[in-house]
Amino acid sequence: MHAIRRLDLGYFVRPAAEVGGPQPRVEPVLAYLVRRPEGLLLFDTGIGAGDPETEAHYRPVRRPLPEALAAAGVALSDLDLVVNCHLHFDHCGGNPLLAGTPVVVQAAELAAARKGDYTIDALVDFPGANYRELDGEADVWPGVRVVPTPGHTAGHQSLVVERPSGGVVLAGQAYDFASEYGSAILARRAVCEGAAPPLPGYPAWLDRLAASGPRRVLFAHDNAVWEPAG
């Protein structure tokens, strides 16, 4: 069986100063449950408890991970693998509930998370933490491939999932919005088709995601879905 289900894990309020406008922006926090013959994979785990300064800054509203999973007919104990796109507190918040479950992360991301004011320490090194560190691209299961997509963080990664109906990319926060991803894909197309410069740039890793021919691209902080035209 092959299925991907989006989980609503709450939201936070990004201050106006961070969004470049006069108003703050409310952003969803989304995770993805991937069901494969090999088992159940969870991509991201929601918003963790922050320090008082972080709580006041982002005003997060959390939907507990067990509740979201239960709505999908799944318990914490049913999960076989976790993949975090990166280790900021709004993406790895449920990890401590999954002690012993392998967590796939780029080695560079884990190293960064263990230095300085990067995330919430208790969400990274908790009793029973079981990291599977990668250094670049890798298949975690047949038809499920991690692709490094640095930018938001140096160790950010996305997940490419093959399905009979067409591939799906779980992009995490490689882009904040589907529209931004679509603009980058269009810029790549213009370059590939030899359009006259100047043209906007795009990250080199976009070639790897595009090569998978995804039929859908899903995001961590945007309910919109990118799909190819035509």
Summary of the structure (lengths in Angstrom):
residues: 230
radius of gyration: 17.4
end to end distance: 27.3
largest distance: 55.4
contacts: 732
relative contact order: 0.15
helix: 25%
strand: 28%
